[in-house]
Amino acid sequence: MTPVDQALSTVLAELKCLDIETVSLEQAHGRVLGADACATISYPPSDMSAMDGYAVIASDTQNCPVTLRQIGESQAGKRFDGELEAGQTVRIFTGAPLPRGANAVVMQENVTADGQQITINEAVTTDHFIRPLGMDYMAGDCLLKAGTRITARAVGLLASANVVQVNVVRRPKIAYLATGDELVMPGQQIGPDQIISSNSVALDAYIRAFGGEPYNLGIARDTPESLRQALGRLDDSDFLVTIGGASVGDYDLVRQVLGEEGLEMNFYRVAMRPGKPLISGTISGIPLLGLPGNPVSAGITALLFLRPAIERMLGLAPFSEMIMQGELGCDLNPNDLRQDYLRAQLSRDASGSLIATPYSRQDSAMMANFTRADCLIIRPPHASGAKKGDTVNIAILALGCETY
């Protein structure tokens, strides 16, 4: 069996960043920048007030109280067009351009107004309550580097810089194919010996969350002909994922049929639990990942292998799993030659220490436990027995895709 780290390196070694396309900013959320995004304007576009108050010459306020004459008003979107001179002030509002000649703002709480006579009650220094031109960025500044995933916050930043189009990496087209006579899609009539193809629906969601474009090849039945027909619909896919049929049973035909169709195999078993019957290879020039059929095995291998594969095609820097340490919530037996990923819940004890307690049953068909799990406890091959309170490595169950 192939060790987990070696298997992942093998999967990623064949993948390259895809080509770049241009999309509108409205379509950019969640995409990955294929080139640096630069500001087309400076922000703020001029010196602006950070407060509602009065624009002044700072030296006029040094011997307070002092009375100045108001000569005008500056609003956001409608600046005062004159120039301030000694002994004068201009009423100003937050976000309004600073009048020429002014170099400070006194907030309105620190003045006494009597018509156009404005008494300043507190001295200010130069640049007080002023947002200077380009405080955030200047025209031409790089705002986001290539390889950055565009969040909602990033969309707002680019909009403020008057960026209307961005160059992004094309989403990889991920074809996926479920296999098995027992499978029906949600909503279809279920026969006495059939189950719902939850893996198909979940994998579609995983692919979208990871940044890919899912392409459903349907369900191949347990015949070589059905599997070959489905493979004939690959079209211009960038990557193929099969679900199930990768083990050694009489009806596990994926490895056999793909081999007959020219599959160049990298590996077909990984030293992990769950997820051992995992296939990696290339068919017709298309990288392939064959996931196990058990739903928890499929989900964990999708997280550990498919997500990094999609990220590699998007040009993203390798995502570091949120690996942290916690205390074990119960005793564990020694591990065998496979790396374990135990579904677990997190809690904190009275001292605030993080406690990871694995579910008592770890069957790879138990989707409810997998969905409710907060983390995976990672146990390396041949780990010795562990006691409650021992330190263990845990991986937080998150996709690593910031979308807010």
C-alpha positions as CSV (number, residue, x, y, z in Angstrom):
1,M,0.0,0.0,0.0
2,T,1.1,3.6,-0.8
3,P,1.7,5.9,2.2
4,V,-0.7,8.9,2.3
5,D,2.0,11.6,1.8
6,Q,3.5,9.7,-1.1
7,A,0.1,9.1,-2.7
8,L,-0.8,12.8,-2.5
9,S,2.6,13.9,-4.0
10,T,1.9,11.4,-6.9
11,V,-1.6,12.9,-7.5
12,L,-0.3,16.4,-7.6
13,A,2.8,15.8,-9.6
14,E,0.8,15.4,-12.9
15,L,-1.2,18.6,-12.5
16,K,-0.5,22.1,-13.7
17,C,-2.2,25.5,-13.3
18,L,-4.9,26.0,-16.0
19,D,-5.2,28.8,-18.5
20,I,-6.5,32.3,-17.6
21,E,-9.8,34.0,-18.6
22,T,-11.2,37.4,-18.0
23,V,-14.5,37.9,-16.0
24,S,-16.4,40.8,-14.7
25,L,-16.0,41.7,-11.1
26,E,-19.6,40.6,-10.4
27,Q,-18.6,37.1,-11.5
28,A,-15.3,37.0,-9.6
29,H,-16.4,35.9,-6.2
30,G,-14.7,32.6,-5.3
31,R,-12.5,32.6,-8.3
32,V,-8.7,32.6,-8.2
33,L,-6.7,35.5,-9.6
34,G,-4.5,34.5,-12.6
35,A,-2.6,37.8,-12.6
36,D,-2.0,40.6,-10.1
37,A,-5.0,43.0,-9.6
38,C,-3.9,46.6,-9.5
39,A,-5.7,49.8,-8.5
40,T,-6.8,52.1,-11.3
41,I,-7.3,55.0,-8.9
42,S,-6.0,56.2,-5.6
43,Y,-8.0,55.9,-2.4
44,P,-8.9,58.3,-0.9
45,P,-8.8,60.2,-4.1
46,S,-7.8,63.4,-2.2
47,D,-7.3,64.5,1.3
48,M,-10.6,63.9,3.1
49,S,-12.1,64.6,6.5
50,A,-12.4,61.7,8.9
51,M,-15.0,63.5,11.0
52,D,-18.0,65.9,10.9
53,G,-16.6,69.2,12.0
54,Y,-14.6,72.2,10.7
55,A,-11.6,72.4,8.4
56,V,-9.0,74.8,9.8
57,I,-5.4,75.9,9.6
58,A,-3.9,74.1,12.6
59,S,-1.7,77.1,13.7
60,D,-5.0,79.2,14.1
61,T,-6.1,76.9,17.0
62,Q,-3.0,77.1,19.2
63,N,-4.4,79.7,21.6
64,C,-7.9,78.4,22.3
65,P,-10.6,79.4,22.6
66,V,-10.3,81.2,19.3
67,T,-13.1,82.4,17.0
68,L,-12.8,81.9,13.2
69,R,-15.2,83.0,10.4
70,Q,-17.0,80.3,8.5
71,I,-16.7,80.9,4.7
72,G,-18.3,77.9,3.3
73,E,-19.1,74.2,3.4
74,S,-17.6,71.0,2.0
75,Q,-19.8,67.9,1.6
76,A,-19.0,64.4,0.3
77,G,-19.5,64.7,-3.4
78,K,-19.6,68.5,-3.4
79,R,-16.3,70.2,-2.3
80,F,-15.8,73.8,-1.2
81,D,-14.1,75.3,-4.2
82,G,-12.3,78.2,-2.5
83,E,-9.1,78.4,-0.5
84,L,-8.9,78.8,3.2
85,E,-6.9,81.7,4.7
86,A,-5.8,82.5,8.2
87,G,-8.7,83.3,10.6
88,Q,-11.2,81.3,8.4
89,T,-12.9,77.9,8.6
90,V,-15.1,75.7,6.5
91,R,-17.9,73.4,7.7
92,I,-16.9,69.9,6.6
93,F,-18.5,66.4,6.8
94,T,-17.1,62.9,6.9
95,G,-15.7,61.9,3.6
96,A,-15.7,65.4,2.1
97,P,-12.6,66.8,0.4
98,L,-10.4,69.0,2.4
99,P,-10.4,72.6,1.2
100,R,-7.2,74.1,-0.2
101,G,-5.2,75.8,2.5
102,A,-6.7,73.7,5.3
103,N,-4.5,71.1,7.1
104,A,-6.6,69.9,10.0
105,V,-10.2,69.2,11.1
106,V,-11.7,70.0,14.4
107,M,-14.6,67.7,15.3
108,Q,-17.9,69.5,15.8
109,E,-18.1,68.5,19.5
110,N,-15.2,70.8,20.2
111,V,-16.6,74.0,18.7
112,T,-19.3,76.6,19.6
113,A,-21.1,77.9,16.6
114,D,-22.9,81.3,16.5
115,G,-24.0,81.9,13.0
116,Q,-20.8,82.2,10.9
117,Q,-18.7,82.8,14.0
118,I,-17.1,79.5,15.0
119,T,-15.3,79.3,18.4
120,I,-12.6,76.5,18.5
121,N,-12.4,75.2,22.0
122,E,-9.6,72.7,21.6
123,A,-6.3,73.0,19.7
124,V,-5.4,70.6,16.9
125,T,-2.2,69.6,15.1
126,T,-1.5,69.4,11.4
127,D,-3.3,66.4,9.7
128,H,-5.6,65.9,12.7
129,F,-8.7,63.9,11.5
130,I,-7.5,63.9,7.9
131,R,-7.4,60.9,5.6
132,P,-4.6,61.7,3.2
133,L,-4.7,61.1,-0.5
134,G,-3.8,57.4,-1.2
135,M,-3.9,56.5,2.5
136,D,-5.2,53.0,1.6
137,Y,-3.6,52.6,-1.9
138,M,-2.3,54.6,-4.8
139,A,-3.2,54.1,-8.5
140,G,-1.0,51.3,-9.8
141,D,-0.6,49.6,-6.5
142,C,-0.9,45.8,-6.5
143,L,-4.0,45.1,-4.4
144,L,-4.2,41.3,-4.7
145,K,-1.5,38.9,-5.9
146,A,-2.0,36.2,-8.5
147,G,-3.0,33.0,-6.8
148,T,-5.4,34.8,-4.4
149,R,-8.9,33.4,-4.0
150,I,-11.3,36.3,-4.3
151,T,-13.5,36.7,-1.3
152,A,-16.5,39.1,-0.8
153,R,-14.1,41.4,1.0
154,A,-11.7,41.3,-2.0
155,V,-14.6,42.1,-4.4
156,G,-15.3,45.2,-2.3
157,L,-11.7,46.3,-2.4
158,L,-11.4,45.9,-6.2
159,A,-14.7,47.7,-6.7
160,S,-13.4,50.7,-4.6
161,A,-10.3,50.7,-6.9
162,N,-12.6,50.9,-10.0
163,V,-11.5,47.5,-11.2
164,V,-14.3,46.2,-13.4
165,Q,-12.7,43.1,-14.9
166,V,-10.2,40.6,-13.4
167,N,-8.0,37.8,-14.9
168,V,-8.8,34.5,-13.2
169,V,-7.8,30.9,-13.6
170,R,-10.3,28.9,-15.5
171,R,-12.3,26.6,-13.2
172,P,-11.2,23.0,-13.8
173,K,-13.9,20.8,-15.3
174,I,-14.2,17.8,-13.0
175,A,-16.1,14.9,-14.5
176,Y,-17.5,12.5,-11.9
177,L,-19.0,9.0,-12.3
178,A,-20.8,6.9,-9.7
179,T,-20.9,3.1,-10.3
180,G,-23.1,0.3,-9.1
181,D,-26.4,-1.4,-9.8
182,E,-27.6,-0.5,-6.3
183,L,-27.6,3.2,-6.8
184,V,-30.5,5.6,-7.6
185,M,-30.5,9.4,-7.4
186,P,-32.4,11.2,-4.7
187,G,-36.1,11.5,-5.6
188,Q,-36.2,8.4,-7.8
189,Q,-38.1,5.2,-6.9
190,I,-36.0,3.0,-4.7
191,G,-36.0,-0.7,-5.3
192,P,-35.9,-3.2,-2.5
193,D,-32.1,-3.7,-2.9
194,Q,-31.1,-0.2,-3.8
195,I,-29.7,2.9,-2.0
196,I,-29.5,6.6,-2.7
197,S,-26.4,7.8,-4.6
198,S,-25.5,10.3,-1.9
199,N,-21.9,10.3,-3.0
200,S,-22.8,11.8,-6.4
201,V,-24.6,14.7,-4.8
202,A,-21.9,15.3,-2.1
203,L,-19.1,15.1,-4.6
204,D,-20.8,17.8,-6.8
205,A,-20.9,20.0,-3.7
206,Y,-17.3,19.3,-2.8
207,I,-16.1,20.1,-6.3
208,R,-18.0,23.5,-6.3
209,A,-16.7,24.3,-2.8
210,F,-13.1,23.5,-3.8
211,G,-13.4,25.8,-6.9
212,G,-14.1,23.3,-9.7
213,E,-16.9,23.0,-12.2
214,P,-18.6,19.6,-11.7
215,Y,-19.7,17.5,-14.8
216,N,-22.0,14.6,-13.9
217,L,-21.4,11.5,-16.0
218,G,-24.3,9.8,-14.3
219,I,-24.3,6.3,-12.8
220,A,-22.5,3.4,-14.6
221,R,-24.1,0.0,-13.9
222,D,-22.1,-3.0,-13.0
223,T,-21.3,-4.0,-16.6
224,P,-18.2,-3.1,-18.6
225,E,-20.4,-1.7,-21.4
226,S,-22.1,0.8,-19.1
227,L,-18.8,2.0,-17.7
228,R,-17.3,2.4,-21.2
229,Q,-20.4,4.3,-22.4
230,A,-20.0,6.8,-19.5
231,L,-16.3,7.2,-20.2
232,G,-17.1,8.1,-23.8
233,R,-18.8,11.3,-22.5
234,L,-15.6,12.8,-20.9
235,D,-15.4,15.5,-23.7
236,D,-13.0,18.3,-22.6
237,S,-12.8,17.4,-18.9
238,D,-9.7,18.3,-17.0
239,F,-10.0,15.6,-14.4
240,L,-12.0,12.4,-13.8
241,V,-13.3,11.2,-10.5
242,T,-15.0,7.8,-10.2
243,I,-16.9,6.7,-7.1
244,G,-17.0,3.1,-6.1
245,G,-16.0,-0.1,-8.0
246,A,-12.4,0.3,-7.0
247,S,-12.1,-2.6,-4.5
248,V,-11.5,-6.3,-5.3
249,G,-15.1,-7.6,-5.4
250,D,-16.5,-9.5,-8.4
251,Y,-18.5,-6.4,-9.4
252,D,-15.8,-3.8,-8.7
253,L,-15.1,-3.2,-12.3
254,V,-13.5,0.2,-12.4
255,R,-9.9,-0.8,-12.3
256,Q,-10.4,-3.7,-14.7
257,V,-12.3,-1.7,-17.4
258,L,-10.2,1.4,-17.0
259,G,-7.1,-0.8,-17.5
260,E,-8.6,-2.2,-20.7
261,E,-9.2,1.4,-21.9
262,G,-5.6,2.4,-21.4
263,L,-5.4,3.5,-17.8
264,E,-1.8,4.3,-16.7
265,M,-2.0,3.4,-13.1
266,N,0.0,5.3,-10.4
267,F,-1.4,3.4,-7.4
268,Y,-4.6,1.6,-6.3
269,R,-4.3,1.2,-2.6
270,V,-3.4,3.8,0.1
271,A,-2.3,3.0,3.6
272,M,-5.2,4.9,5.3
273,R,-8.4,4.2,7.1
274,P,-11.0,5.0,5.7
275,G,-10.1,5.2,2.1
276,K,-7.7,2.3,1.3
277,P,-9.2,1.4,-2.2
278,L,-8.1,4.7,-3.8
279,I,-7.0,4.7,-7.5
280,S,-4.8,7.3,-9.1
281,G,-3.7,7.3,-12.8
282,T,-4.3,8.8,-16.2
283,I,-6.7,7.8,-18.9
284,S,-6.7,9.3,-22.4
285,G,-4.5,12.0,-21.0
286,I,-6.9,12.9,-18.3
287,P,-5.8,12.6,-14.6
288,L,-8.1,10.2,-12.7
289,L,-8.9,9.7,-9.0
290,G,-11.0,6.7,-8.1
291,L,-12.7,7.2,-4.8
292,P,-14.0,4.4,-2.6
293,G,-17.7,3.8,-2.6
294,N,-18.4,4.0,1.1
295,P,-19.6,7.5,1.7
296,V,-17.3,8.5,4.6
297,S,-14.3,7.0,2.7
298,A,-15.3,9.0,-0.4
299,G,-15.7,12.2,1.7
300,I,-12.4,12.0,3.5
301,T,-10.4,11.1,0.3
302,A,-12.1,14.0,-1.5
303,L,-10.9,16.3,1.3
304,L,-7.4,14.9,1.4
305,F,-6.8,14.3,-2.4
306,L,-9.4,16.0,-4.6
307,R,-9.2,19.4,-2.9
308,P,-5.4,19.7,-3.3
309,A,-5.7,18.5,-6.9
310,I,-8.2,21.2,-7.7
311,E,-6.2,23.8,-5.9
312,R,-3.1,22.9,-7.9
313,M,-5.0,23.4,-11.1
314,L,-6.2,26.8,-9.9
315,G,-2.7,27.9,-9.1
316,L,-3.3,28.2,-5.3
317,A,-0.5,27.8,-2.9
318,P,-0.8,24.5,-1.0
319,F,-3.4,24.8,1.7
320,S,-2.0,23.8,5.1
321,E,-4.6,21.8,7.0
322,M,-5.7,23.3,10.2
323,I,-3.7,20.8,12.1
324,M,-3.6,21.4,15.8
325,Q,-3.2,19.5,19.0
326,G,-5.8,18.4,21.5
327,E,-6.2,16.0,24.3
328,L,-7.7,12.6,23.7
329,G,-11.2,12.1,25.2
330,C,-10.9,8.4,25.6
331,D,-8.5,5.5,25.4
332,L,-7.4,4.1,22.0
333,N,-6.0,0.8,21.0
334,P,-2.7,0.5,19.1
335,N,-2.9,1.3,15.3
336,D,-1.9,-1.0,12.5
337,L,0.0,-0.2,9.3
338,R,-2.7,2.3,8.0
339,Q,-3.0,6.0,8.9
340,D,-6.3,6.5,10.7
341,Y,-8.7,9.5,10.4
342,L,-11.0,9.1,13.3
343,R,-14.2,11.2,13.3
344,A,-14.4,13.1,16.5
345,Q,-16.2,15.8,18.4
346,L,-14.5,18.8,20.1
347,S,-15.2,20.2,23.6
348,R,-13.3,22.0,26.3
349,D,-12.7,21.0,29.9
350,A,-12.9,23.3,32.9
351,S,-9.4,24.5,32.3
352,G,-10.1,25.4,28.7
353,S,-8.1,22.5,27.1
354,L,-9.4,21.2,23.8
355,I,-10.7,17.7,24.0
356,A,-11.1,15.5,20.9
357,T,-13.4,12.5,21.6
358,P,-13.8,10.0,18.7
359,Y,-17.1,8.4,18.0
360,S,-17.4,4.9,19.4
361,R,-18.3,3.6,16.0
362,Q,-16.1,4.5,13.0
363,D,-17.8,2.6,10.2
364,S,-17.1,4.2,6.8
365,A,-20.8,4.0,5.9
366,M,-21.9,6.2,8.8
367,M,-22.5,9.6,7.2
368,A,-24.4,11.1,10.2
369,N,-21.3,10.9,12.4
370,F,-19.1,12.2,9.7
371,T,-21.3,15.2,9.1
372,R,-21.6,16.0,12.8
373,A,-17.8,15.6,13.4
374,D,-15.8,18.7,14.3
375,C,-12.5,17.2,13.4
376,L,-10.5,14.1,12.4
377,I,-8.0,12.6,14.9
378,I,-5.0,11.7,12.8
379,R,-3.1,8.6,14.0
380,P,0.0,7.6,12.1
381,P,0.7,4.0,11.1
382,H,1.8,1.7,13.9
383,A,0.9,4.2,16.6
384,S,1.0,2.7,20.1
385,G,-2.0,2.6,22.3
386,A,-3.1,6.0,23.7
387,K,-4.7,7.0,27.0
388,K,-7.4,9.5,27.7
389,G,-5.7,12.9,28.2
390,D,-2.8,12.1,25.8
391,T,-1.9,14.7,23.2
392,V,-3.1,13.9,19.6
393,N,-3.0,15.7,16.3
394,I,-6.4,16.8,14.9
395,A,-7.5,18.2,11.6
396,I,-10.4,20.7,11.8
397,L,-13.1,19.7,9.3
398,A,-13.2,22.8,7.2
399,L,-12.8,23.3,3.4
400,G,-10.2,26.0,3.7
401,C,-12.1,28.2,1.2
402,E,-12.8,31.6,2.7
403,T,-16.0,32.8,0.9
404,Y,-17.1,35.7,3.1
